[in-house]
């Protein structure tokens, strides 16, 4: 009766059930998986609510790609690359942007190359559009740079796009300039599109001189994604955007088709579009509150890694997460449950993000620094005691 695009089984995994039980019993005291910026004690500008009180929100003036004012505000927010507002497409979320792009680029059964490790939602988003994800590897030994051989092996005659996440979630790795140039040449030669998820671009941690962006690329049809969820720490406002770049004829053709797609849904609310200029401006204050927290929590990891040599951290270059390698004396599920039972600390298992070599725990860098330090101290103590 139901579509095969959805999982056949929707029940929670054994680990999810165990975590749910622990939460219900109050045994999770420190949540190092929390990535919702609105619940981690950040101070938001007090006038944000006023941005939604403009009388203009009472007039519905549907604009398929987004209102001119909102798209101009998004374009103006880019300071290193000039962005034409006419090449900005608004959606309610980056997930919706992916859905539009897969519809735009793929027929059912076509392929999209996606990075591994990365955020686990991609498998579901492709499946929902009848598209097959073809994973390519990021090399941990090379700072999670693209494994070019792996990407070439992932490409098939039915591949329509290559997806890049920079900074990656959860590794925090950024696209290298050499890989950007190689990708653009590859996409041009194979007539592929590039989809660049750069939602964490505003949060560099260990900047690299060779880090790069696909924004504004002229050599291949490219779609660069961003959104209020990360750039302004406002996931509840439901506003994301896609910037189209590349050869002018392909950009125009893609824009026309996205216009039709977006007009079929008209999902972005009027209030958030009216408020967009003020929300984006306030978002800069939110970024200034988030960045030092990320840096402080990453430094906390470094300190505790020195005290517990059996664990190590992959240095993230950006984003809100960190990957910690722990001894293989326990499986990842066992580590997660042991940390809950012994310390009341919740972390993600590495396989949640398709980390498939070694034993890893993934933590969010967003929690309040005192909470984060308490949690990392407990993890380090447990690693030392079990090693």
Long-range contacts (C-beta under 8 A, 24 or more apart in sequence): 5-127, 5-128, 5-129, 5-130, 6-127, 6-128, 7-124, 14-333, 15-333, 15-336, 15-337, 15-349, 18-337, 18-340, 19-336, 19-340, 19-346, 22-340, 22-341, 22-346, 27-340, 27-341, 27-344, 28-340, 28-344, 28-345, 28-346, 29-344, 29-345, 30-343, 30-344, 30-345, 30-346, 30-367, 30-371, 30-374, 30-375, 30-378, 31-346, 31-367, 32-345, 32-346, 32-347, 32-363, 32-364, 32-367, 32-372, 32-375, 32-376, 33-346, 33-347, 33-348, 33-362, 33-363, 33-364, 34-364, 34-366, 34-367, 35-320, 35-321, 35-364, 35-366, 36-235, 36-366, 37-233, 37-234, 37-235, 37-286, 37-290, 37-366, 38-233, 38-234, 38-235, 38-236, 40-366, 40-367, 40-368, 41-368, 42-233, 42-286, 42-289, 42-290, 42-293, 43-289, 44-233, 44-282, 44-286, 45-282, 45-285, 45-286, 47-278, 47-282, 48-234, 48-278, 48-279, 48-282, 50-278, 51-275, 51-278, 51-279, 51-282, 52-271, 52-272, 52-274, 52-275, 54-274, 54-275, 56-270, 56-274, 57-270, 57-271, 57-274, 57-275, 59-270, 60-270, 61-270, 62-263, 62-266, 63-273, 64-259, 64-260, 64-262, 64-263, 64-266, 65-89, 65-90, 65-255, 65-258, 65-259, 65-262, 66-90, 66-241, 66-262, 66-268, 66-273, 67-273, 67-274, 69-273, 69-274, 69-276, 69-277, 70-239, 70-273, 70-274, 70-276, 70-277, 71-241, 73-276, 73-277, 73-280, 74-226, 74-241, 74-243, 74-276, 74-280, 75-243, 77-231, 77-280, 78-215, 78-243, 80-213, 80-215, 81-213, 81-215, 81-216, 82-216, 83-215, 83-216, 83-243, 86-255, 87-243, 87-244, 87-245, 87-251, 87-255, 88-241, 88-242, 88-243, 88-244, 89-241, 89-242, 89-243, 89-244, 89-255, 89-258, 89-262, 90-239, 90-240, 90-241, 90-262, 90-268, 90-273, 91-240, 91-241, 91-242, 91-262, 91-267, 91-268, 92-238, 92-239, 92-240, 92-267, 92-268, 92-269, 93-227, 93-229, 93-238, 93-240, 94-197, 94-199, 94-225, 94-226, 94-227, 94-229, 94-240, 95-121, 95-125, 96-240, 96-265, 96-267, 97-223, 97-225, 97-240, 97-241, 97-242, 98-122, 98-125, 98-195, 98-225, 99-125, 99-128, 99-129, 100-242, 100-258, 100-261, 100-262, 101-161, 101-193, 101-195, 101-223, 101-242, 102-126, 102-129, 102-131, 102-161, 103-129, 103-261, 104-254, 104-257, 104-258, 104-261, 105-160, 105-161, 105-193, 106-130, 106-131, 106-160, 106-161, 109-158, 110-158, 110-159, 110-160, 111-155, 111-156, 111-158, 111-159, 111-160, 112-159, 112-160, 112-161, 112-162, 112-163, 112-195, 113-151, 113-154, 113-155, 113-159, 113-161, 113-162, 113-163, 114-163, 115-146, 115-163, 115-164, 115-165, 115-168, 116-354, 116-356, 117-168, 117-170, 117-171, 117-350, 117-353, 117-354, 117-355, 117-356, 118-165, 118-168, 118-169, 118-171, 118-353, 118-354, 119-165, 119-169, 119-170, 119-353, 120-352, 120-353, 120-354, 122-163, 132-158, 134-159, 135-354, 138-168, 138-171, 138-173, 140-171, 140-314, 140-357, 143-173, 143-317, 144-168, 144-171, 144-172, 144-173, 144-314, 145-173, 145-176, 145-179, 146-175, 146-176, 146-179, 146-183, 148-179, 148-182, 155-190, 155-192, 159-190, 159-192, 160-192, 160-193, 161-192, 161-193, 161-194, 161-195, 162-186, 162-187, 162-192, 162-193, 162-194, 162-195, 163-195, 163-197, 164-194, 164-195, 164-196, 164-197, 164-214, 165-196, 165-197, 166-196, 166-197, 166-198, 166-201, 166-211, 166-212, 166-213, 166-214, 166-318, 167-198, 167-200, 167-201, 167-203, 167-204, 167-316, 167-317, 167-318, 167-319, 168-319, 169-200, 169-319, 169-320, 169-321, 169-353, 170-316, 170-319, 170-321, 170-322, 170-323, 170-348, 170-353, 170-362, 171-314, 171-316, 171-321, 171-323, 172-205, 172-314, 172-315, 172-316, 172-317, 172-318, 172-319, 172-321, 172-322, 172-323, 173-316, 173-317, 174-204, 174-208, 174-211, 174-212, 174-317, 174-318, 175-211, 175-212, 175-213, 175-214, 176-208, 176-210, 176-211, 176-212, 177-210, 177-211, 177-212, 178-210, 179-212, 180-212, 180-213, 180-214, 180-217, 183-214, 183-220, 184-214, 184-217, 184-219, 184-220, 184-222, 185-219, 187-219, 187-220, 187-221, 187-222, 188-219, 188-220, 192-220, 193-220, 193-221, 193-222, 193-223, 194-220, 194-221, 194-222, 194-223, 195-222, 195-223, 195-225, 196-222, 196-223, 196-224, 196-225, 197-225, 198-224, 198-225, 198-226, 199-225, 199-226, 199-227, 199-229, 199-230, 199-231, 200-230, 200-318, 200-319, 200-320, 201-226, 201-318, 202-230, 202-231, 202-287, 203-230, 203-287, 203-290, 203-291, 203-294, 203-318, 203-319, 203-320, 204-317, 204-318, 205-294, 205-295, 205-298, 205-315, 205-316, 205-317, 205-318, 205-319, 206-315, 206-316, 206-317, 206-318, 207-317, 208-317, 211-317, 211-318, 214-245, 215-243, 215-245, 216-243, 216-245, 217-245, 217-246, 218-245, 218-246, 218-247, 219-246, 219-247, 220-246, 220-247, 221-245, 221-246, 221-247, 221-250, 221-251, 221-254, 222-246, 223-254, 228-272, 228-279, 228-280, 228-283, 230-320, 231-280, 231-283, 231-287, 232-279, 232-280, 232-282, 232-283, 232-286, 232-287, 233-283, 233-286, 233-287, 233-289, 233-290, 234-279, 234-283, 234-286, 237-272, 237-275, 237-279, 238-268, 238-269, 238-272, 239-268, 239-272, 239-273, 239-276, 239-279, 290-320, 290-366, 293-365, 293-366, 293-368, 293-369, 294-320, 294-365, 294-366, 296-369, 297-322, 297-365, 297-366, 297-367, 297-369, 297-372, 298-322, 298-365, 300-369, 300-372, 300-373, 300-376, 301-363, 301-376, 304-376, 304-377, 304-379, 304-380, 305-380, 307-380, 307-384, 308-380, 308-381, 308-383, 308-384, 308-387, 310-383, 310-384, 310-387, 311-379, 311-380, 311-383, 316-365, 319-365, 320-364, 320-365, 320-366, 321-362, 321-363, 321-364, 321-365, 322-362, 322-363, 322-365, 323-350, 323-355, 323-360, 323-361, 323-362, 324-360, 324-361, 324-362, 324-363, 324-379, 325-358, 325-359, 325-360, 326-359, 326-360, 326-361, 326-383, 327-359, 327-383, 327-386, 327-387, 328-358, 328-359, 329-386, 329-387, 330-359, 330-386, 331-359, 332-359, 332-360, 332-361, 335-359, 335-361, 336-361, 338-382, 339-378, 339-379, 339-382, 342-378, 342-382, 343-375, 343-378, 343-379, 343-381, 343-382, 344-378, 345-375, 345-378, 345-379, 347-379
